């Protein structure tokens, strides 16, 4: 019973993560149903090897939305060249169930292009066709994750179909676009309007710097200005000298009056 509950919890968690990822690509890359899922040869072989009912799994992973599955002619040719029944059965599945993208329909195609090159060319320049890439090739998956934006990826892990979360490159691209929207008013601002706003911001900053510099200069002038003598202290000093002179005068007068009385 506990194992059953654990499996249900894991399925619920994967479904929730898939919904979140689909919403991200819908909002930021305009990748919406009906979806286009691109299989490479490794993924086709993995489907056969693990006997995965891929159509049913895709319906659940893509939340019941419509989808089409594709593969490239180069991937089918590669499978044909490999020995073993699994690869031949995988090729037959690709021929029967997938829409085949011919080499001439691949951007920048070559006559002897390989599946990796074709897939990279198909999702280059922002993945305009909105392909989901399903691959078991770690080297190809890592390259797409690091160098290409807005390319959803799928893979099989122990027979379970997984939709990977958006790559760091896709998230950075989304963040740049959000900032650009904010700086241009949701892309409704003209180039002249944007330049005018930038000029006003610079003028405001320059004016603020000038005001700060002027305040600093005034403060320095006040510090350098020499202070004159305190008038109150001068007044006190002068009155003290006057009192001393007055005292001497009084003593002189008193002595004179005494001499006069003695003579009489």
C-alpha positions in Angstrom: 0.0 0.0 0.0 2.8 2.4 0.9 4.5 1.7 -2.4 1.3 2.4 -4.3 0.9 5.7 -2.5 4.5 6.6 -3.2 4.1 5.9 -7.0 0.9 8.0 -7.1 2.7 10.9 -5.3 5.6 10.7 -7.8 3.2 10.6 -10.8 1.4 13.6 -9.4 4.7 15.5 -8.9 5.8 14.8 -12.5 2.4 15.9 -13.8 2.6 19.1 -11.8 6.1 19.8 -13.0 5.1 19.1 -16.6 2.2 21.6 -16.4 4.5 24.3 -15.0 7.0 23.7 -17.8 4.3 23.8 -20.5 3.0 27.0 -19.1 6.6 28.5 -19.1 7.0 27.7 -22.8 3.5 28.9 -23.7 4.0 32.3 -22.1 7.6 32.9 -23.0 8.1 31.1 -26.4 4.6 30.9 -27.7 4.9 27.0 -27.9 1.3 25.9 -27.6 -0.9 23.0 -28.7 -1.0 21.3 -31.1 2.6 20.3 -30.1 5.4 19.0 -32.4 7.6 16.3 -30.8 10.9 15.5 -32.7 12.4 12.0 -32.1 16.0 11.2 -32.8 17.2 7.7 -33.6 18.3 7.0 -30.0 14.9 7.8 -28.7 13.2 5.6 -31.3 15.4 2.7 -30.3 14.7 3.3 -26.5 11.0 3.1 -27.2 11.4 -0.3 -28.8 13.8 -1.6 -26.3 11.7 -0.7 -23.3 8.4 -1.4 -25.1 7.1 2.0 -24.1 3.5 2.9 -25.3 4.8 6.2 -26.4 1.5 7.6 -27.8 -0.3 7.1 -24.5 2.6 8.5 -22.5 2.8 11.6 -24.6 -1.0 12.2 -24.2 -0.6 12.2 -20.5 2.6 14.2 -20.4 1.1 16.9 -22.7 -2.0 17.2 -20.6 -4.3 15.6 -23.2 -3.5 18.2 -25.9 -3.1 17.4 -29.5 0.4 16.6 -30.8 2.3 15.3 -33.8 5.5 13.3 -33.8 8.4 13.9 -36.2 11.7 12.4 -37.1 14.4 13.2 -39.6 15.4 11.3 -42.7 19.0 11.3 -41.4 17.9 9.6 -38.2 16.1 6.8 -40.2 19.2 6.4 -42.4 21.4 6.1 -39.3 19.1 3.4 -37.8 19.2 1.5 -41.1 23.0 1.4 -41.0 23.1 -0.2 -37.5 23.0 -3.9 -37.0 20.4 -5.5 -34.7 16.7 -6.1 -34.7 16.0 -3.3 -32.2 17.3 -0.6 -34.6 15.4 -2.0 -37.6 12.2 -2.1 -35.6 12.9 1.4 -34.4 13.3 2.5 -38.0 10.0 0.8 -39.0 8.2 2.6 -36.1 9.7 5.9 -37.4 8.5 5.2 -40.9 5.0 4.2 -39.8 4.2 6.6 -37.0 6.3 9.7 -37.6 6.1 12.6 -40.0 9.5 12.5 -41.8 11.5 15.7 -42.2 13.5 15.4 -45.4 17.0 16.8 -45.6 15.9 19.5 -48.0 13.4 20.8 -45.4 16.1 21.2 -42.8 17.6 24.8 -42.6 21.3 24.8 -43.6 21.0 21.2 -44.6 23.8 19.2 -46.3 23.6 16.1 -48.5 25.4 14.0 -45.9 24.1 15.7 -42.7 23.8 13.6 -39.5 20.8 13.5 -37.1 22.5 15.7 -34.5 23.2 18.5 -37.0 19.7 18.3 -38.4 18.1 18.6 -35.0 20.3 21.5 -34.0 19.5 23.3 -37.3 15.8 22.7 -36.8 15.7 24.3 -33.3 18.2 27.1 -34.0 17.3 30.8 -34.0 14.9 30.5 -31.1 13.1 27.3 -32.1 10.5 29.1 -34.3 8.7 25.9 -35.1 8.3 25.0 -31.4 9.8 21.5 -31.5 10.0 19.3 -28.4 13.2 17.3 -28.8 13.0 13.8 -27.5 16.5 12.2 -27.3 18.6 9.8 -25.2 21.9 11.3 -26.5 23.4 13.1 -23.5 25.9 15.1 -25.7 23.1 16.4 -27.9 20.9 17.2 -24.9 23.6 19.1 -23.1 24.5 21.1 -26.2 20.8 22.1 -26.7 20.5 23.0 -23.0 23.5 25.3 -23.0 23.4 26.8 -26.5 19.8 26.9 -27.6 16.9 28.8 -26.0 13.2 27.8 -25.7 13.7 24.1 -26.7 11.7 21.8 -24.5 13.4 18.3 -24.1 12.0 14.9 -23.3 13.8 11.7 -22.3 13.1 8.2 -21.0 14.3 7.2 -17.6 13.7 3.6 -16.8 10.8 3.5 -19.2 9.3 6.7 -17.7 8.8 9.6 -20.1 10.0 12.9 -18.5 9.7 16.5 -19.6 12.7 18.4 -18.5 12.4 21.8 -16.8 13.4 24.9 -18.8 17.2 25.3 -19.2 19.2 28.1 -17.6 19.7 29.7 -21.1 15.9 29.8 -21.6 15.4 31.4 -18.2 18.0 34.0 -18.9 16.5 34.9 -22.2 13.1 35.2 -20.5 14.5 37.5 -17.9 16.2 39.7 -20.6 12.9 40.0 -22.4 11.0 40.9 -19.2 13.5 43.7 -18.5 13.2 45.0 -22.1 9.4 45.1 -21.7 9.7 47.1 -18.5 12.2 49.6 -20.0 10.0 50.1 -23.2 6.6 50.1 -21.5 5.7 46.6 -22.7 7.3 47.2 -26.1 4.8 50.1 -26.9 7.3 52.8 -26.5 9.0 54.2 -29.6 12.7 54.6 -30.0 12.5 58.4 -29.7 10.4 58.2 -26.5 12.9 55.8 -25.0 15.8 58.1 -25.9 13.9 61.1 -24.4 13.4 59.2 -21.1 17.1 58.3 -20.9 18.0 61.9 -21.5 15.7 63.2 -18.8 17.2 60.6 -16.4 20.7 61.8 -17.2 19.8 65.4 -16.8 18.2 64.7 -13.4 21.3 62.9 -12.2 23.6 65.7 -13.5 21.5 68.3 -11.7 21.6 66.3 -8.5 25.4 66.0 -8.7 25.7 69.8 -9.2 23.5 70.5 -6.2 25.6 68.2 -4.0 28.8 69.8 -5.2 27.5 73.3 -4.5 26.5 72.4 -1.0 29.9 71.0 -0.4 31.6 74.2 -1.7 29.4 76.4 0.6 30.2 74.3 3.6 34.0 74.6 2.9 33.7 78.4 2.5 32.0 78.7 5.9 34.8 76.7 7.5 37.6 78.9 6.0 36.0 82.3 6.9 37.9 84.0 9.8 35.9 84.9 12.8 36.1 88.5 14.3 36.5 89.3 18.0 33.5 88.9 20.2 32.0 92.4 20.7 30.7 91.5 24.2 34.1 90.4 25.4 35.6 93.6 24.1 33.0 95.6 25.9 33.7 93.9 29.2 37.4 94.5 28.9 36.9 98.2 28.2 34.6 98.7 31.1 37.1 97.1 33.5 39.8 99.6 32.4 37.4 102.5 32.9 36.6 101.3 36.4 40.3 101.2 37.2 40.8 104.8 36.0 37.8 106.0 37.9 39.2 104.4 41.1 42.6 106.2 40.7 40.8 109.6 40.2 38.8 109.1 43.4 41.9 108.4 45.4 43.7 111.5 44.1 40.7 113.8 45.0 40.5 112.4 48.5 44.3 113.1 49.1 44.0 116.7 48.0 41.0 117.4 50.2 42.9 116.2 53.2 45.9 118.6 52.6 43.6 121.5 52.3 42.1 120.9 55.8 45.5 120.6 57.4 46.6 124.0 56.1 43.6 125.7 57.5 
